[in-house]
């Protein structure tokens, strides 16, 4: 075997050079190069920055032990295989249909596709009017998907038409599909924001700014937003039609980006059509996108097509073909070629094979009848699958074939030459040409292709791998170098695919384990949790290196946490710490710290103590951090050995440490800090941290942290009495979680926000529906929040006994932490049912928390509870003191209104009617604005009892007039952000941001963004 890769003193420059040559070759042939070997080298664009070559195994650097680098980056983004929201299905069919072109002329004739062509025409008309959309066209091989979208393209003379085709051989080549689709728009890069242009220049293989690194964070969000920006700019000049054929063969990075874009074409003059083969192809789930399912032609349309193409065929033969083809247009056209062959006729009518399988047999039979030299050329074209004319002809010469030998295949319409490339008449022909050849011929084809390639051609190593028949360290090392250099362009899916392939060729078991680890870490960075788990099983099989096992188990723990498997995540973090203890004890701090956090979430506080004790036994640098978190875990769950004041002090130390790290704190750990700030009652700091985390996560593409940060930000808004904002953030968190494939986001958003607001509003059916949806995701660590939402519902509707039973049950359990903030509700329910003794200990605990926090809003709630517990003579003093504390910190309107309600009730009983009316009206206005109907009605009853039956004038809540998306856009616009900046914050295009803004204006009664700041939203 020849050399695998050329020796080069500068691997970064060498990798960049290889990638530039591959891209230039692809572009040059597409632009019409004639067959031949001579072609100019592309201009030198300079080396692309990024990671190239192995980076060594450094557990501390990789795991963030000296954190706040924090957990391994990347969200879990495996897309759930769910059906899109709706499907277009034909109601009637006609025999044929002529498609009018833009100039009134007639395009190609399609039979039996009137409904489908009308649907595509509607999409184009909407795009012309500035209403963008995407449509997925699905169906079996040969059913007419490509013909349908091609016919639509013929009517799009006024569009910029962009095309790309998923190619099986490029399935593992990062951003190959995106490059093919967007390179024609490179001239618009200067008009998009600089950071978007930089990201796209990098992934499209163009010149990148020298001071820019690889695209950060989740590629669907960073590259996707940049691609959306580019399409929006192009569409500002003329409508854009994106055609993505055989999307199931797109490389995963391109697929993720294009699906991201497809879901956000709301206000752009962009239409996207994607064709997907059903069966005998990789799954391509497209949740949230409309789809058009192509079925077989009806009898009339099939007969018309056959009559038009084969009008001289005898009627009996025509009837047999119609029965055998089963309405598949490609089968109708191909079956006559084998009709005289009795064997094939039996195969076609037996019904034991799918249409795709039978078509493949038809093409295979036609290929078998060709001369050997012709079959050799077809095999080489299929093996290269990139249409590289010069490469195929050089390889063919070594195997005794030449260009003229392709004539029989051209005459039989199996292969075509155009625009400097060889292409098969149908993807199944490629499959038949490759799979129909004996194994030794396929190996020979790949070896010859590798031999004639330039040594630094990036595709060469893949042909060498296909030609290898067993473990080969040279091939494995070359694949590893290719994976590392491909990762420099941010293609994590390419990286883990090639690292896994490199591992398969690695003879040494330990080295194989190391490469599998690199693949698993890349899979996590790509958000592919299932692939990471699959690779981790292999790692344990091939290596006993404790350092590698430590990192691998850390990856597994993170994947389990994404999936809301809290207990399993805890177990894996502890296992990772055990491996680090053996390999490098100082590195064990991070997994032990995370283990404590997971134990807290699981409600298993004894395990938090186990992790803290283990850290102390190791004597590692960060054991005090682990101990502080364990102390907080115990105190916030009423441990008899730790007071809540000690827990608050421990959390303050951890907050100070992380805040001290400044900008180096990851988005994941910033979200954790916001959670700690909520726990100590510092809502101001939590709100600021959570909002900043959301902003930074969106800016840097750290999408994995976004759902949690959005929920935490929503909790701060909920506490502030901005319930509509809280719901908008919850909806945003849920949408992003679904897109990322995270289960935890929807659970938390429903349990901690949507259910709570619905409960306070007394919406019983909605509350139970939200809780049912949250429980469906098996939320082991949110049972308290779900039950407390039901307790709030009962309390709001006056079912105080039921509310007390639920809350007391949690407050008396060994995991009462989530119910701490609801102790005042429990106290009021207990007073109204005569069960005060059931909440006495819990109230003492709450008082200790309020005192330790030093927050006025918590101290106000303590005084309100003391008023409830005191005799009627003393109650007024406590209520008035609580009202004064609320006035001192007036950013908690709902809690202040509850205090005013109780104070108003007491004042009425004390016959201080005018004062009572003032308090009760104030409370009723707040409840009315929030939509808390049971509370509003309670205040109105008290007003009527005080002799005031007049209407309550509540300040209008303008936020109620807006959709969640409009509300977020309006908030950002009122803060002074431009449409482009709003789009970057919310992962929208600037036009879509403007679309939501202008929809909001008439609802708010304003005419410009300058008026928004005056509304006080």
Secondary structure as UniProt FT lines:
FT   HELIX           11..30
FT   TURN            31..32
FT   HELIX           59..63
FT   TURN            64..66
FT   STRAND          87..88
FT   STRAND          97..100
FT   TURN            102..103
FT   STRAND          106..110
FT   HELIX           114..128
FT   TURN            129..130
FT   STRAND          133..139
FT   TURN            141..142
FT   HELIX           145..154
FT   TURN            157..158
FT   STRAND          160..165
FT   HELIX           168..170
FT   TURN            171..172
FT   TURN            174..175
FT   HELIX           176..182
FT   HELIX           183..191
FT   HELIX           194..203
FT   TURN            204..205
FT   TURN            210..211
FT   HELIX           219..235
FT   TURN            236..237
FT   STRAND          240..245
FT   HELIX           247..249
FT   HELIX           252..262
FT   TURN            263..264
FT   STRAND          270..277
FT   TURN            287..288
FT   STRAND          290..293
FT   HELIX           299..309
FT   TURN            311..312
FT   HELIX           315..325
FT   TURN            326..327
FT   HELIX           329..334
FT   HELIX           335..338
FT   TURN            339..340
FT   HELIX           342..350
FT   HELIX           355..368
FT   HELIX           372..384
FT   HELIX           389..398
FT   TURN            399..400
FT   HELIX           403..406
FT   HELIX           407..411
FT   TURN            412..413
FT   STRAND          415..418
FT   TURN            419..420
FT   STRAND          421..424
FT   HELIX           427..435
FT   HELIX           439..452
FT   TURN            455..456
FT   TURN            458..459
FT   HELIX           460..467
FT   HELIX           473..487
FT   TURN            488..490
FT   HELIX           492..504
FT   HELIX           509..525
FT   TURN            526..527
FT   HELIX           529..542
FT   HELIX           546..562
FT   TURN            563..564
FT   HELIX           566..583
FT   HELIX           585..587
FT   HELIX           588..602
FT   HELIX           605..618
FT   TURN            621..622
FT   HELIX           623..635
FT   TURN            636..638
FT   HELIX           644..660
FT   HELIX           662..664
FT   HELIX           667..679
FT   TURN            680..681
FT   HELIX           683..700
FT   HELIX           703..705
FT   HELIX           706..719
FT   TURN            720..721
FT   HELIX           723..740
FT   HELIX           744..749
FT   HELIX           750..754
FT   HELIX           755..760
FT   TURN            761..762
FT   HELIX           764..775
FT   TURN            776..777
FT   TURN            780..781
FT   HELIX           783..796
FT   TURN            797..798
FT   HELIX           800..811
FT   HELIX           817..822
FT   HELIX           823..833
FT   HELIX           836..839
FT   HELIX           840..853
FT   HELIX           856..869
FT   HELIX           872..888
FT   HELIX           893..909
FT   TURN            910..911
FT   HELIX           913..930
FT   HELIX           933..945
FT   TURN            946..947
FT   HELIX           958..961
FT   HELIX           964..974
FT   TURN            975..976
FT   HELIX           979..986
FT   HELIX           990..1004
FT   HELIX           1009..1015
//
